[in-house]
Amino acid sequence: MNLMPSRSDRQAESAPAARALQPMIEIDHVSQLFQTSARQDHLALSDVSLAIDDGAFVSILGPSGCGKSTLLYIVGGFVSPTRGTAKMQGQDIRGPGPDRGPVFQEFALFPWKTVLGNVMYGPRQQGIKAAEAEEQSRALIEMVGLKGFEDFYPKELSGGMKQRVALARTLAYRPAVLLMDEPFGALDAHTRTRLQNDLLTIWERDRKTVLFVTHSVDEAVFLSDKVVMMTRSPGRIKQIVDIDLPRPRRRTELLLDPRYQKYVVEIERMFEDSDDELRP
């Protein structure tokens, strides 16, 4: 992850060089203030700045209520920051767009559409002809391990299968960035591990930029190039940890790697420090 250059540095660069250094996502001094149902102000995020390179896998980690999801929604264009700016490829984010594909914990599938119908929805909305959209969608369904389930409806699928459909449907839009808000949080441990492996396989093939919100230290270290550790509310960036582990990653190998264990322990200690801050 590159630090954002100063304004004078940017002006001094040539246009091609500036484009080369431009991050995929740039969050610049973002704060977010909400009003509660009791009409009291709640500061969810405070002065957050973060740059994410094209093709990076970055996890946002922190205690409940620290603004992780709010930050993701700002990048997705679902929420406008109270202060500061969020940019995508140098352009201000002013709303949702097909260049950013959300995958949330709630599967949000169309219950009246089959697996194939759900995945085809995006390409058809983009004006792709039915035959081409179906061909693309069938390839994505096979990629996420659901070949043979094209004609099933969401109610006939397990939780893990629904999340695979949700991922395939998002990939069908061909977004440059995947925004994933605890997508595996509601799944059992075995299914969660399988989907983590599948996600890494897909990422290693396409190298899309991924911004991934999680509560799990193990998940963040296993998946990510960088882990952004947030403080308790109001959320600020406590520390950014570079995860220097080899890829492609295999869980059975990493569990024996002392570097992996060290990352997990160090980040877990950050959580403990956050807990200590609340104690009298």
N, C-alpha and C positions, 0 to 999 in steps of 0.2 A: 504494500500500500504506500503510495507516494504522499508526502506532505504537500498541502496546497501551496504553490509558489506565491510570493508576494506579488502585488499588483505591478510594481516596477519591474520585477523579473519577467512577468508575463508580457509586458509591453516590449521588453528587450528581445524576446524570442522571435524568430521568424514564424510565419503562419504555419508552415508544415511542421516545424518542431513543436509549436504550441499544441497543434492537434494531436501529435504523437503523445504528449505528456498529459493531455486532458483526461481526467478520470471519467469513468462511465457514470458514476453517481457522485455528486458533490453536495454535502450538507454543510452549510456555512452559518454558524452562530444561531442555530435554530432553538427557539423556546416555544413551548405550547402551554397556553393557559385555557383551562376549561371552567365552565360554571356548573356547579353541582345542582342537584334538584332543590337544595335549600338556598340556592342563589348565592353560594359562597364560591370565591375563586379558588381553583386548585391548579397549581403549577405542576404539570406532568413532566415536562422536559425543560432544562435550563441550560442555554448556551452550548448546544451540542454542535461540534464541527467534526466532519468525517469525510474522507475521500476514499472511494472504492474503485479499483482499477478494473478495466475490462477483463472478463474471464476469471475474476477472483471469486473464491468461495469464502464469505465472511459471515460469522455467526455473532448475533447480539445476545449477550448473556447477562442475567442480573436477577435480583429479587423480584417477587411479585409486586406489581404496581410501580415499577421503575420507569415505565414509558417505552418499553421495548416495542410493543405492538403499535403504539402511537407513532413512533419513528418510522415503522414500516408503512403505516397508512399515509404518512406524509410523503414518502417516496412514491407510494402508489397513486398519489393524487386524490385520495379519498378525504384527506384532511389538509387544510391550509395552515401553515405555521403562523402563530401569533407574531413572532419576530424571526428574522433571518430568512434565508432562502434555501430551497432544495432544487438541484438541477440534474438533468439527465442529458448526458453528452453535450454539456455546455448550455442547454436551453432550460429556462425556468419551467418547473413542473406546475402546470395549471389545472390539472385534472387527470383522471385515469386515461390510459391509452394502451393500445395493443403491444407497445414496446415493453410493457411491464406486465408479467403474468402472475397473478396472486394464486397461492395454494394455501388454504386455511385449514384449521383443525376440523371445522365443520365442512363436510364434503360438498354441500351446495350443488348437488347434481339435480338435473330435471327428473323427477320421479316418473314422469309419463314418457320419457324417452329411454330407449335401450342404451347399452354401453356404446354401441356404434353411433347412435343418434346423438348422444351427449358429446362424443369426441368430434363428430362432424359439425356440430353447431357453429363453432368458431370459423372454420374455413368457409362455410356456407354464408355466414354473415359478412365475410370479407369478399364475397362475390365469386368465390371459386366454384367452378361447375361441379355438379353432383358427383360425376364419375371420378374426377380428380380428387375431390374432397374425401370420397369413400376410400380411394386407394391410399391416400396419405394417412387417413384415420386408422385403417386396418394395420398399416405398418407400425403406427404408434401403439396401438393396442397390443400387437405382438411384442413390441419393444418392452412394454411394462409387464409382460408376462401374463396377459389375459387372452391370448389367442384361444378361440373356442367359446368365449363368453360374449361375443359380439351382440347376441340377441337377448341377453339377460337384462332385466330391469334392476335398478338400484336396490329395491327391496329384497331381491334374490341374492344379493352379494354380502360377503362379510365386510367388516370395517376396513380391513387391509385392502381388500379388492376395490372398495369404493374409493379409497385414497389413491390407488393406482389409476382408476378412471379419471379422478380429478386431476392428477398429474398429466395424464395423456391429453386431457381436454385443454389444459393450459398450454402444453407444448404445441398443440395444434395451431395456436395463434402465431407461433414462431416468434415469441418475445425475445428481446435481447437480454432481459433481466427476469429472473424468477424471484418473487417475493414470497417467502414461506414462513407462515406464522404458526409455529408449533404443529406442523402438519402430522406428526406421528405421536403427539402427546396422549391421545385417547386410545392408543393401540396397546395390545399386550406386548411383553418384552420380546418374544420371538418374532412377531410380525414387525415390530419396530426395527429390529436388527436387520431383517431381510430387506425392508424398504430403505433403510440407510444404505445398505450395499447396492441396491438397485439405483438409488439416486446418484451415488458416486460413479457408477458405471455410465449412467447417462451424462453426467457432468464431464467425466473424463473424455467422453466421445465428442461432445458438442462445445464444451468449455463456455457455457453461458455464464454470465455474472449471476451469482446467487447471494441474496441477503436472507439469512435464516435466523429466525427467532426461536430460542429454546430456553428451558429451565435446566436442561441436563448438561453438566460439565463434560461427562463422557461423550455425549453426542457431539457437542461443540468441538472438542479436541479431535475426535475421530474424523469429522467431516471437513474441517475448515483449514484455510490458509492462515486466517487471522481470527482471533476471538476478541470482540469488543466487550469489555466488562463494564457494566453500568452500576452506578451507585443507587442507593435507595432513593425514593421520591423526595424531591424532584430529581428526575434522572439526569445525571451527568456522566461523561465518560471517565471512569476511574482509571482504566489502563487498557492498552491494546497489546495483545500477546500474539507474536508471530509463532505459528505452529510449523516448526521445521522438521517435518516427518516425511519419509519417502512416499511417493505415489507411483503406481497405484497402491492403495492401502488395503491390507487384509487384516481383519480384526484379530484373527488367531495369532498373527505375527506381531501386531502392535501390543497385544496384551503382555508379551514377553520382552518388549522394548523398554528399557529403563527411561528413555527420553519421554515416551508416551506417559508413563506413570508419573514422571516428574511434572509434566504439564498439568495433569489432572490434580495432583496434590497442591501445586502452587495456586491454581485457580480456585480450588475448594477453599484454600486458606483466605482468599479474597472474600468469599462468602462469609466465612467466620468473622473476618474483620468487620464486615458490614453489620453482622449481628451484634458484635461488641459495641458498635457505635450507638445502638439503641439502648444498651444497658446503662443504668445510673452509675 
